[in-house]
Amino acid sequence: MVTESSTDGNPSISVIICAHTLDRWELLRSAVSSAVAERPDDVVVVIDHNHELLTKALEHLATPSGPARVRVIANSNQSGLSGARNTGIASTDATIVAFIDDDAEVIPGWIGHLSAPFSDESVVAVGGRAMPARPDRFPAWWPHEYNWVVGCSWTGLPDALTEVRNVIGCCMAFRRVALVETEGFDPALGRVGSNAAGCEETELCIRLRKSGARVLYEPRATVLHHVDDRRLTARYFVRRCWSEGRSKARISRRLGGASLGPERRFAIEALRRSVTTGARATVRLEWSGVARAAALAGGLCTTGLGFAWPVRG
């Protein structure tokens, strides 16, 4: 188990990668390799209740030594991304725990940029930028304000180190002690298998900030996110927007509506962009622009309906 400080006196860092399906095996291998190249103290691969994947990962990914030790462990909590992340947190004593998705690769320098802001003791979490590995795969109608639908950074985020409300899940780091004190990610939120739920990192960051701690966005800490073509469809777009609304409704019920100020500002800006973009594209007969404006408005409406729908459980 990694201890609080590295041998050079700097804070120790563990990178946690959670995986649940063999369908992403090659992507998982690339994610682990890119993390190892950053030379953290160790890389922890958490397998979420998939015995075949666990066996294969133990055989091909686990390494007791090298630039960074790779440990493969099974999710000891209930199935789902939140439970797997909490298992990873419990497996290390590192000062900082960083997370990337099993379908992401870090750009060199990632750990340095992501960990540097923690020199300020008030900083409890730092998130980075997630860029699509193949932006050319996005359909012409896709509004990039909604890149969060597929786990990527969206149009409108700042270009420099900035304080924010929450980080993005596939590229983030936390002080481990803060996660332990707040009991980590809420297992009632977040993705389980292939469903489209989310917002577990949003809810966690809101709880962390209530103590006066700061959450920062550092765009120089970048990962490339490999987006499955099956998620670049109108059907998935609508399903993910609906699920986002449902998840945000649960957060609002637990933590209060005031915690969703960024969503209200996003909605206002999205509506403005939809109207202006659609009008300009119509005048110029740019039908792809009209389609993007329509998708922007449709995503906003679908998310809003998901939020307004009665929450049960």
SULCOR-V223837 format. One record per backbone hydrogen bond with DSSP energy under -1.0 kcal/mol. CO is the residue of the C=O (numbers start at 1). NH is the residue of the N-H. If there is no record, write none. Layout:
# SULCOR-V223837
CO_NH / CO_NH
This chain:
# SULCOR-V223837
2_93 / 4_12 / 6_9 / 10_6 / 12_96 / 13_41 / 13_42 / 14_98 / 15_44 / 16_100 / 17_46 / 19_48 / 22_25 / 24_28 / 25_29 / 26_30 / 27_31 / 28_32 / 29_33 / 30_34 / 31_35 / 32_36 / 33_37 / 35_38 / 36_39 / 42_15 / 43_71 / 44_17 / 45_73 / 46_19 / 47_49 / 47_75 / 50_54 / 51_55 / 52_56 / 53_57 / 54_58 / 55_59 / 56_60 / 57_61 / 57_62 / 63_70 / 69_43 / 70_63 / 71_45 / 73_47 / 80_84 / 81_85 / 82_86 / 83_87 / 84_88 / 85_89 / 86_90 / 89_92 / 95_176 / 96_14 / 97_174 / 98_16 / 99_172 / 101_104 / 103_226 / 105_224 / 107_110 / 109_113 / 110_114 / 111_115 / 112_116 / 115_118 / 116_119 / 117_120 / 120_123 / 122_214 / 124_175 / 125_216 / 126_173 / 127_218 / 129_223 / 130_153 / 131_225 / 134_137 / 135_138 / 139_142 / 143_146 / 144_147 / 144_155 / 146_149 / 147_150 / 147_152 / 148_151 / 154_157 / 162_217 / 168_171 / 171_128 / 172_99 / 173_126 / 174_97 / 175_179 / 176_180 / 177_181 / 178_182 / 179_184 / 186_189 / 191_81 / 192_195 / 198_190 / 199_203 / 200_204 / 201_205 / 202_206 / 203_207 / 204_208 / 205_209 / 208_211 / 209_212 / 214_124 / 214_125 / 215_164 / 216_127 / 217_162 / 218_221 / 220_222 / 221_129 / 222_107 / 223_131 / 224_105 / 225_133 / 228_231 / 229_232 / 233_237 / 234_238 / 235_239 / 236_240 / 237_241 / 238_242 / 239_243 / 240_244 / 241_245 / 242_246 / 243_247 / 244_248 / 245_249 / 246_250 / 247_251 / 248_252 / 249_253 / 250_254 / 251_255 / 252_256 / 256_259 / 257_260 / 260_264 / 261_265 / 262_266 / 263_267 / 264_268 / 265_269 / 266_270 / 267_271 / 268_272 / 269_273 / 270_274 / 271_275 / 272_276 / 273_277 / 274_278 / 275_279 / 276_280 / 277_281 / 278_282 / 279_283 / 280_284 / 281_286 / 285_287 / 286_290 / 287_291 / 288_292 / 289_293 / 290_294 / 291_295 / 292_296 / 293_297 / 294_298 / 295_299 / 296_300 / 297_301 / 298_302 / 299_303 / 300_304 / 301_305 / 302_306 / 303_307 / 304_308 / 305_309
